[in-house]
Amino acid sequence: MGSMPGPLIATKFHVPASPPDWVPRPQLLAPLDSAMQRPCKLILLSAPAGFGKTTLVAQWLRQREIPAAWLSLDRDDNDPARFWRYVVAALQTADDRLGLSIGLSLEAPQLPPLEGLIAALANDLSLVEGPLVLVLDDYHWIEESDIHAGLSRLLDTLPPKIRILLATRADPPLGLARLRGNDQLAETRTTDLRFTRDEAAAFLNNVHQLNLTDQDVEFLERRTEGWIVGLQLAALSLRRQPDRHAFVTAFAGDDRYGMDYLLEEVLQQQTPAVHSFLLQTAILERLCGPLCEAVTGMADAAAMLHQLEEANLFLLPLDNRRYWYRYHTLFADLLRRRLRQGRTEAERLSLYRRASLWLEREGFLAEAVSQAFAAPDFELAADLLERHVLSIFFRSETMLAHTWLKTLPEAVLENRPLLCAMYTNTIAHSGGFGPAALRSADGWLKKAEQALADRESDGAEPDPQEAAYRRLARSLIGLSRAYLALWRGDPPATVVALAQRALEDLPAEDDPATDSNFLRMRSGLNNNLAISYLALGDEAAATPALAEARRVGQACGDLLNAYAAVGMQCDILRRKGRLPEACTLCQEELKNLGGGDSIPYAGLVQIYIGQIQLEWNDLEAADSALTRGVALSRLTATPNILAIGSLALADLQQARGDFTDALSTLRQSEESAPNVKTWIESHRIRLLLRQGRSDEAALWAQGRLLEREGQEEALTLARVILALHRAPLRNPPDSLPGMEALRQFMEREIQATSDTGWIDRRIELLVLESLYWHVQNDPGRAASSLLGALALAQPGGYIRRFVDEGEPIFLLLKGIAGKTGELDPYIGRLLSAQTASGETRLHSSAAQQLVEPLSAREVEVLRLLAAGDTNAEIAQKLVITLNTTKKHITHIFGKLDVANRAEAIARAKELELLVDWPIRNKS
């Protein structure tokens, strides 16, 4: 089974041409014009089929020459990944910069988080300098709640010059009342779109040259209620009527619209060839010459299509070349009803089958499957899905695959092991990997195993096609079983065994049967294996699995697993303290794999580079990598990755003295990743300690015990204990672990790092141990622990691991400087970095007395104020605007609780905010 690409249907982006019988309607253009002049976000055209919504919008865009991105939707666009992929492609027809940041994130099997996807798209839309209208035609096809939620969010963040226009038969659930109340909604509805009597007269007599009396026009307008399609059918029927008044009278006395009556009149006027062609091709959503020939067996169907267009038989061109067409929806519905009445079921199924197979052959898979379901021919639909469902899944259209599989009768599905195994995966993904979804997925995986066993039980030698099918089904079942165990949280050893067995069942890479589907399974299973090995603490076994996942992922274009492997390899190197190797690996793989600035899965790799550069105290390089990494990570489906980046970004802001921004970054991270709230909160406490806000840290520590905390939280608690022993509070917490408990904790943890070889963590613990002995007034042991940390840290070039601990480490480093031999140059670098870092932060004593610390920029402004500079001079020296300078001064006055410059300078001197680092030892 080969992998089939998912081509976008270009005709969906085509602004429809004006029908030849179009009647100008200037009164309907005015409300649309008004929507472009006021702060409107959504333009809504809501009316039943046949009221001219599409034609009106197309004419408005053309007449006003408004830049637009057009997308015609259909029932298959209910998959969120498919929907947003088409939206991005539509926007790129107007501006090729739009949507570049999210395009590749839509290729992963799991759709990115809604917030990141929409935020990135809104940022791209802000690049548009002039007005732009995104038209979503036939939005009534969209029923998926995630798509509605995404569009609602986009409306909330829409840049001022962008409008979204929906043409739909039913009001969408997009918070219309709120938009209406905020004057952000423009509406055109059925009452507005009905033809008036004058417009009906113009349409019937001026355009169609029917010369009806005023009374006849009034009859038709009243009976059709101004419905454009009804009038159009009436006009076609009236062309060859010898007594037009009698015809109008007969029609007016029929049912509400007389559609069947009118259609019968139209069809009777056609030749037998045209009549047959209309009925047979009515099953098609889109028509072109070759497709119609395949369905009807007629030669030169393209000429027939042109003939129908010239006759105005409800055939609408979908491109400028007049190659693709579609029937008007209502006309097609009437023809299909007539087809059901006049042809046998076998004849109808044959038409659908011929259409489906042609569409598959030409690469239009979604349309091919839709034709099979429309027949309905479930066996044909299942055959199509068996040939292509893996490629659909691997290009992230998970919900579309899930919807199709769910639509198949269970009797059809459960006899096909490949489809049952794929259903296992789509159930798990669509259910968010929750317990109920995983139980259901497991049930279908068992059905897949049973169905495969049944096919293999006859003992006969299968033909090559059947053998290939069984091989693929067996591989997918093995992969699904391993992943299901991982998602379910089974013991890592169990997952390892399942992943190894699945890998053994895959064909060798040099096997002619191996294609991209097998290769993607191989890369995914190797990552699955590595994750489980790491959970078992077996880095030696994980390393080759990761190298294999990376190599195979790159070979088959599975960049999701390739970049995930790079990230895990980097993490292993960092744990071992091998920062230069880790950074080089990440930088080289960004070049080798490509797309490091645009592929969302590269976000974690960019973050790891930023973390390492921050550790090396290269703040500018760290800023660049972290900013890009966090932006990309918003487009992944793993909020933990975004949390990792946000914590590193907060550390960077803290290192620059931007204390308020650092805490704000953590708050935002907590909102986007609530599942790691305790981890983020622990990090916030560390930042508060660095800012000298021990009282808030003490509140967090209240009642906590070292042995009951997670690893990160325990290390934060250790820092709080040390800080409170250095500078006791007037009202200390009622319960806090004592120094003896802290010593025992550190001894246990340091021993654990010796067992695991986790050098990075051992450095951190030895630094804390040296601070412990410093507080205990044991300089010898403090120096010994610090020297142990330095010896481990020097090869990796660690800087911030020492600098971030503040004044106590500065004093300890000064105490051993010049006495360590080969470590002296390294200690000199640390002291220089410590001094430079001190220039960007407040003294801890000052910080404790402020309601909110000053940022690094505010300290700069404060010092220039003390030097007597005017606002304009400050702005010039700092290369900022005068307005920004005034805002900084206002913030400074508020934080210092003063009213003017003189008071601010006096308060700053009182708090020693204008003296240089290092802080004097006040112990």
N, C-alpha and C positions, 0 to 999 in steps of 0.2 A: 504493500500500500504506500503510494507516494504522498508527500505533503503537498497540499494544494493551496496556492496563494489565495488571499481574500481580496480580490480587486474591488475597488469602490466603483459604484455605478455612476458614471459621469453625468448621465441625463438627470440625476437627482439634483444637480446644481444649476440646471438650466432654467432661466427665467422664461416662462411660457410666452409664446408669440400671441399676438392679438388675433382672435377669431375674425373671419371675414365679415361676420354680421354684427360686429361690435358697435354699440351705440355709446357715444360720449355721455358721461354722467358727471359733469363738473361739480355738482352739489355734493357728491360723495368724496371728492378729492380734498375739499376744504378742511374737513375734520382731520384728515391724515396730515395735511400741511401744518395744521395747528399743533399736532402732536410733536412735530419736529421743532417747533418754536418755543415750547414750554418744557418744564422739567419732567417730561414723561418718560417712563421706563418701558412700559408695555403697551403695544397697540394690538387690540383684539378685534378680529372679525369673526363673529360667531353666528352661524346660521346653518340650516340644513343643506344637504347637497342640492346643487343646481341653482343657487342664487348668485353665482358670479363672483365669489370671493377671490378666487385665484386670478381671474381676469382683471378685476379691479386693482388688486395690488400690483400686478405686472404693469398695467397701464400707468399707474401712479409713478412707479419707479422710473419708467421710461420717459414719461412726459416731464417729470421734474429733474431727471438726470441725477437721481439720488444714488450714491454708492451703496451697494447691497451685497449681501451673501445669502444666496437662496438655497434652501434644502427642502425637497419634497419627501415627506416621510411615508412609510408604509408599515404594515403590521409587523414585519421582521425587525423593525428598529426599536423594539421594546427591550433589547439588551442594552444595559447602560454603557458598556464599552463600545458597542457598535454605534449607539446614538451619538456619544461624544466624539468618536472617531469621525463620523460624518459631519458633525458640527464644526470640528477643527478643519476638515477638508473644505467645507463650504466657506469658512472665514478666510482660508488661504486663497480662495479665488479672488477675494477682494484685496488681501494684503498677505503676502507669503510669510511675513514674520509672525502672524497670529497663530497661537496654539503650538508653536514649536516646543515650548517647554513641557507640554503634557502629552505630545503625540506618542512618544516611546513608552510612556508609563501606561498607555492603554493596551500595550502588547503583552502584559504579564497575565498569567492565568487568574490572578486575583486583582480586582479593580482597586485602584488607589483610594485612600480616604477621600470622601466627598469634599471636605473643607480645603484640603491641599489642592485638589484638582481645580476647583472653582476659583480659589485665590490666585493660582498661577494663570488661569485663563483671563481673569479680570485684570491682572497685571499686564498681560500681553495686550489686552484691548485698550489699556490706557496709553499705548504707543500710538494709537490712531489719532491723527491730528484733526481730521475733519469728521463730519457726520458719517455714520454707517448704520445700516439697518440689517439685522439678522432676521431673515424671513424663515419661519418654520411652517411650511404649508401642510395641511392635513394633519395637524397635531392631535386630532381626535383618535388617531391610531395608538397614541402613547397611553399605556395603562400602568406601566411600571412605576411604583411609588418612589423608587430611588431616583428616577429620571426627573419626576416632578420636583422632588426635594432639591436636586442639583440645579434645576432651572430657577427655582425660587431663590436659592442662595445667590445665583448669578445675577438675578434681578436686584437683589439687595446691594450687591457690590458693583453694579454696572457703572462704568465711567459716564460722565454727563453727556457726551456726544454720541453715545451708542443707544440704539433702540432695538428692542426685540418685538417682532411682529408675528402673531400667531393667527393663522387662518384655520378654523376648526368648526366641526359640526356641534360640538358641545363645550360648555365652559370648562376650562381646566382647573384643577385644584391648586391654584397658585396664590392664594390669599388676595383674591380680587377686591374684596371689601376694603382691606387695608390700603391697597394701591389706589383704589378709588377715593378713599378718604384723604389720602395724601396728594391728590391731584397728579398721580403718576400713572394713570390709566386712561387710554383713549379707546372708545368702544364704537363699533359699527355692527348693528344687529339686523335680524331678519326684516324688521319693519323698515329700516333704512334702505335695505338692498332690493326690496320689491320694486318692480317696474311700475312707475306711475302710468296713468292712462295716456299721457302725452308720449312717454317713452315707449309704451307698447305700440302706439300708432306709428312712431318713427321706425321702430324695429320691423313691424309687419308691412308697412306701406312704403317707407323710404328705402330700407335696406333690402327687403325681400320683394318689393314691387308687386304686392298683392292687391292693392287698390280696394281694400275693404272699406265698408261704410263705417261711420262713427259708431253706429249701433253694433255692428259685428265686432269692432275693436273692443267696445265696452263689454260685450258678452265674454270674449276671450280673456280680457284682463280680469274680469270678475271671477270667472270660473277657475282660472289658474292662480288667482290671488297674487298676480304680479310675479309669479314664479317663472324665472327666465327659461329654464329647460322645457317647461310645459309650453311656453310660447314658441320656443324653437321647434319642438316636435310638431306643433300645430302649423307653423309656417311651412315646414317640409311637406306635411300632409296636404296642405292647401295648394301646393304648386300646380298639381295636375287635376284638381277638382273642377269639373265643368260648372257646378253650381256651388260656389263658395259659401253663399249665405246659408243654403240648406245644410252644408257640412258643419258650419259653425253652430247652427241650431241643434243639430244632432249631437255634436260634442258637448254643447252646454247642458244637454239633458242627461248626459251619462254620469258616471261616478265622479268622485271629487275632482280628479285631474284627468281622467280618461286616458291614462297612459297606455294601457293595453290597446285601447281603440286607436290611439294615434300611432303606436308602433306598428300595428297591423296595416294601417294605411301606408306608412312609410315603406314597409317591407314589400307590400304588393306592387309598389311602383318600381321595384328593382328587378333586374334580370335574375334568372335562376342562379347564375354563377355568383353574382354579388350576394344574393340572399344566403346561399350556402356558405360563402366565405365569412359573412358577418356572424352567422351562428357558430361556426367552428372556431373562429378566432376570438370569440367573446370570452373564452376561458382565460385569456392571457392578460396579465397586468400591464405588460409592455409588448409592443409588436414591432417587428422589423421584417423585411422581405424574407431572408433565409429562415427565420423562425416560423413564419406563416407557411412557408413552403413545406417545412418539416411536419407541421401539424395537418395541413390540408392536402398535401400532395400536389398542389397547384403549381404550375410553372410561372415564373415572373410575378411573384406576389408583390414585389415592390411597386410594379406598375398599378396593381389593384389598389394598394394603399394610397398612392397619389391620386387615383381616380376618386376614392372615397373622400379624401381631403377636399378635393375640388368640389365635390357634391355637397360638402358641409355636413357629412353624416356623422357628426359627433366624434370625429377623429382629430385628436390634438397632437401636433408635433412636439417632440421632447428635445429636439436639438436643431441647430441651424442648418444641418445637412439634410434634414427631412429623412433621416434613416430610422430613428426610433419614434414610435407613436404610442398613444394610449387612447382608448375609448373614454368618453365621458362616463363617470361612475354609474350614473343612473341608466344610461343607454346600455352599458355592459350588463348591468343587473337584469334589465328587461330581456336582453338577448339570451342570457344564460337561463332565464326562466323558460323562454321559448325553446331553448335547446333541450332542457329536461323534459318538456312536454312532447317533443317531436323525435327524439332519438332514444335508442335503447341504452341501458346502463353500460353494456359492453362497448357500444360505440363511443359513448362519452368518456369512459375510462381510457379508451385507446387514444383519444385526443389529448387528455391530460398526460398520459405516459409519454407520448411522442414529444410533447412540449417539455416535460421534465428532463428527459434524456438529452434533448438538444441543449437546454440551458446548462446542464451539468457539463456536457462536452465543451461548451464555450466558456466555462469557468464561473457561471453565475449560480453558485451553489445554493444560496439562500432562496432564490427564486425557484430553483429546481425543487427544493424540499417543499416550499410553499405550494407548488403545483400538485405535488403528490398528496399533501394533506387536503388540498381543496377538492380532490377528486371524489371522495377520499380513497386513496390507495395506500394503506398502511404498510403493506409489504414492500412496495416501491420506496416509500419514505424510509423504512428501516434499512433497505439495501443502500440507499444513498448515504445515510448516516454512518453505516458501517464502513463505507469507503472514505469518509471525510471527517468523521466526528473528532478524531484526534487533532487534526490541523485546526479545526474550529476552536477546540479547547485551548490549544497552545497559542492561538492569537488572541486569547482573553475573552472571547465571546461565550463565556461560561453560562450566562443566563439564557442566551439563545439556545445553546445546546441543551440546557436543562429543560427549557420549555418544550422543545421538540421531543425529547426523550419522555417527558411526562405526558405528552399528548398521545404517544403510542399506546395502544391497548396492552395491558400486562401480558396477555396471551402471546402477543407478537414479541414483546420485549424480552420476556424471561427465557425464550428459546435462543437468544443471541448473546453469547457470553461477552463479546466485546462491548456491546451496548450496555449490558448490565454493569460491567466493570466501570465504564465511563459514567454511568448514572451514579455509581458510588461516589465518584469524585465531584460531580456537579451538585449532588445533594449536600455533601459536606461543605462545599464552598458557599452554596446559596444559603445554607443554614448557619453560616458564621462559625462552623466547627463546634457548635453547641452539642450538649449531650444527646438531645433528641435526634438531631441531624446525624450524628455519628452512629447512633443505634440503627437508624433507618439505612444509612450507608452500609453498615455491616450486614444487614439483611440482604441487600441487593448484591453485595460481594459474594455472599454464600450462594445466591442464585446463579451468579456468574460462574462460580466454581462447579456447581452442579450441571449447568448447561454445557460447559466445556467437557466435563466428564461424560455426559450423555453422548456428545458428538464423537468422542474418542472410544466409546465402548463397543462399537460394532466390529472392531478388529481389522477392518478392511484398510488397504493402503489408500490414503487420500490422494486426490489429484493435486497438482502443484498449487492451484489456487486455494483449495481447502487447507492444504498444509501450511501455506503462508498465513491464512486467516487464523488457524489454531495457534501458530507461533506468536502472532501479534496479540491475540486474546490472552494467551498464557502470560506473556510479558506484562501486559497491562494489569492483569489480576495480581501478579507478584508485586509490581510497583504499588498498586492500590492497597494491598495488604500491609506493606511496610509503612506507607504513609499514614494509613488509618491507625496503626499502632502508635506512631509518633504523635499524631493529633490527639489521640485518646490519652496519652501520657502513660503508656505501658512501660515497664522497666526497660532501661536502655539496652540491656543485654538481649532482650526479646527483639527489639527493633533492629539491632545489629544482625542477629540471625536471619530475620526476614529480609533485610536489605541485601545481605550477602547471597541468600538463596535466589532472590530476584535478579541480581547481577549475573549470577552463574547461568540463569536461564536465557539471558539476552544473547542474540547471535554475536559472533565476533565482529569487530569493526571491519575486517577485510572480507566478511561474508557478503556475497552479492545481495542478500536479502536486507542488509542493514541500510536503513534510510534515516532521515532526520528524526522520525518518530522514535526509533530505537535509540538514537544518539541522545535525544532529549531525556529519555528515560535513564540512560546511563549517567548523564551529568547530575540529574536530580537524585538518583539513588546513591551516588557517591557523596553528595552533600548530606543526605539523610544518614548515611553511615558515619560520616565525620561528626555530625552533631551528636550522635549517640555515643561515639567513642569519647568525645570531649566530656559528655555527661558522666562517663565512667572514669574520667581522669587519665585516659590513655592518649596523650598527645602524639606519641610515636606512631600509633595506628591511624590517628586522624590525619596526620600530615600527608601521606601518600594518597589518601582518599580525596583530600582537598585538591591536591595537584592534578589528579585525574578529572575531577569535576570541572576545574578551571580549563584544562586542555580540551576536553570534549565539548564543554559549553561554548568555547570560542570557535571550535570547528563547525558546530551546527547552528551557530547564531543564538544559542540559549544564554544570552547575556545575564539573565536573572541569576541563574545558578553559577555562572562564571564569576560574576562580581561578588556573590555571596561567599564563594570559596576564597576569593582574594581577601575579603574582610575577615574571615575566620583564620586564614593563614597569618594575616597581619596581627590579629589578636594573640595568637600563640607566640609570635616573635616578641611582641610587647611584654607579655607576661614574663618572658625570659630576660627582659631588660635589653633586648637587641633592637633599640630604636632606629639606628641608621639603616639596618637591614629591612626593618618593617616599612620605613618611609620609602626606601628605594623600591621595594616590591610594589607598593601601592602606586607610585609614580610611573613605574615602567608598565604596569598592567593597565593603567589609564590610557597609555599610548597604544599598547598592543591590542586591547579590546576595543578601543575607540569610544567616542561619544561621552568622554568623561565630564563634559560640561552640559550634557543634555539627557543622558540616560539616567533615569531615577535610581536604578539599582547601584549606580556609581556613587550615590550620595554618602553611603556609609564609608566608602573608601576615601572620599574627600574629607569626611569628618575625621577619620583616623589620621590622615596627613595633617590636618589642622591641629589635632590634639598633640601630635608629636612635635610640631613646630612651636606650639604654645609651651610645651615642656622645655624646649630649647630656648625659650624666651624670644623667639622671632615673632613678635606680635603682629607685624604687618603681613607676613606670609600666612600666619595662622588665621588672621582675619579674613583674608581672601579665600582660603580653603574652607573654613568653617561656614562662612556666609553662603558659598555655593553649595556646600554639602547639606546644610539645613534646608535651603530652598529645594534641592532635589528630593530630600527625604520627605518633604511634605507630600510628595507624589508617590510614595510607596505605601504599601498596605500594612506596614509595621510601625505603630506609634512609638515603640521602644527605641527605634533608630533615631527618630526625631528627638526623643528625650535625651539620648546620648549627645547629639549635636547641640541641643539647647544648653545642656549643662556645661559643655566645653565653651560655648559662646558666653555664658554667664561668667565663667572663670576668666575669659579674656577681658570682658568688660571690667571685672573686678581688678584685674592686673593693671588696667589703665586708670583705675580710680573712679570709674563710672559706676558707683555703687547702686544708685537708683535703677539704672538700666539693667544691671546684673540681676537684681531681685525681680524686676519686671519680667525679664526673660524667663526666669524660673516659674513665675506665676502663669505665664502663657503656656509653658511646657506642661505644667500640671493640668491645665484645662484640656490639652490635646492628648495627654497620655495618663488618664486617671488610674490605670492599672499599676503604674509605678509611682504613685503619689508618695509613699513612704520614702522611697529612694530620693525623690526630688526634694522632699521636705528636709531630709537629712543633709542634703547638699546646701540648702538654704541656711541651715544652722552653721555650717562651716563658713559660709560667706559672712554671716553676722559676727562670728568670732573674729574673722580677719578685720572687720570694721570696728572691733572693740565693743560690740553690743552683747556683752556676756550675760546681762540680765535676761534678755530674750532667749538666749541659748539655754539658760538655767531653767526657764519655764518648760522648754521642750524636754529637758533631761529629767524632770520631776518623775520619780517613781520607776525609772528604767533600770534594768539590770543588764550588765554586759553579756552574760551567758544566754539571755533570752532574745537579744537583738540579732537581726541579720548582720552580715559581715560589714556592709557599708555603714549601717546605723551604729554598730558597735564601735567602729573606728571614730565616728563622729562623737559618740558619747565619751570616748577616751580623751578626745581633744577638749571637750567641755570640762571634764574633771580636771585636766591640767590647767586650763585657763582659770578656773575658779580657785585653784590652789595658788596660782601666781598672784591673782588680784581678788581676794575674797569679797563677796557681796555683804552688804549690811544685813540683808534678809536672805540667807542661803536657803536652798530647797530643803524640805523636811527629810527627803531621802535621796541619797546620791551614793553610788558605789565609792568605797574608800580607796586609798592609794594601794593598800595591799591587794585588794581585788583587782585593781588595774594592773599591778605588777604580774600577778598570776595569769591574767588574760593575755598580756603581751608575751609572756614566756611560752604559753601554749600556741599562740598564733605564729610566733617566730619559728617554733619547732615544726609547725605544720608546713610553713613555706620551705623549710629544709627538705621535708619529705616530698613535696610536689615540685620543687624547683621553680616556684613562682617568685622570681627575682624582683619583679616590679613591686609586689606586695611586701616582700622582705625589706626592701629599701624604705618604704613608708613606715613599717613597724619599727625598724631600727632608729629612724629619725624620732619617732614618738618615744621610743625607749630612752634616747639621749635626753629628750625634754623631761621625761619622768625623773631621771637621775639629776638633772639640773634643778628641778623643783625640790628634790630631796637633798640638795646641797652636797652632792657627791660628784665633784668635777672629774675625777678620774674615770668613773664608770660612764659619765655623760660623754666624755671625749672618746672612750673606747667604742661605745655604741655608734657615735657619729662617724668615727673612722671606718667602722664596718660598713655603714651605709655609703660613705664616699667611695670606698673601694669597689663596691658593687655598681654604683651609679656612674662613675667616671667613664667607663667604656661606652655607655649609652648617651652620655652628654646631658644628664638630667640637670635642670636648673630650677624650674618652678617648684619641684618637689621639696626643695629647701627654702627658696625665697618666700613661698606662701605661708610658711610657719612663722614669719615675722621676726620681731626683735630678739626673742630668745635664741633662735638659731644663729642670728647675726653675731651675737655675743659669743656663742660657743665656737663659731667659725673663726672669729678674731683670736680666740684663745689658743687655737691650735695652728694658726697661720704661721708659716715659716718653720714648722717643726716636723713636717711629715715627709720631707724628701720629694718623691715623685708625685705626690698628691698636691703639692704646694701650688703649681700653676692652676690646677682645677679649682682649688679653694680661692685663689685670687679672682678667678672668673665669677665664682659664686658671690664673693664680697662685692665685686663691681656691680653685678646684677642686683644684689640686695640694696645697695646704695641708690642705684638708678630707680629701682622699684619704689623705694621710700619717698622719692620726690613726687610720686603720683598719688600718694595717699595721705590721709590725715593721721596725726598721731592718735594712738588708741585712746589716750586720756581725753583728747578733744572730742573724738567721735562719741565717746560715752556721754558727753554733756550736750550733744546736739540732738534735736528732734529727728533730723534726717541729715546724713552726711553730705558734704559738698562733693561734687564730681571733680575730676581732674581739671576740666575746663573752667569750672567755677573757681577753683583755687587760683588758676592763672589770672582770671579776671579780678579776683580779690587782691592779688599782689600788685596788679597794675593800678587798681584803685588806691592802694596804700602808697604807691609811688607818685600819686597825684595826677595820673593821666585822665584826660576827658573821655567821655563816651566815644567820641569820634576817633580819638587816638587809640583807644583800646581796640575798636573795630578794625582799624588799619593794621595794628601790630599783630592781631590774631587772625587776620584775613577772614573776618566774618562781617555780616551786615550790621548796620547800626541797630536795627530792630532786634536782631538776635542778641546783641550786647545788652540792650535794655532788658530783655527777658532774663538773661543770666543774672543781672544785677537784682532784679525783682526776686528771683529765686534765692539769691544769697541773703538778701534782707530777711526773707521769710524764714530761712533755716537758722539764721543767727538771732532771729527775733529782735530786729532793730528797725529803725525808721529812716535812717539816712546814712550817708557815707561816713561821717565822723563816728557815728555809733558803731558802724560795721567794722571800721579799722580798729577802734578801741576794743571791741569784742574779740576780734581776730588776734590781737596782741595778747589779750587775757588768756585765750585758749592756745596760744603758741602756734597759731596756724601759719605764721609767716616765717618761721625758722626752718633751717634746713635739716634734712635727714643726715645722719641717723638719730633716732630717738635716744635721748639720754636714759641710762638705766636708773630706774627709780625704785628698784627693789631694795 
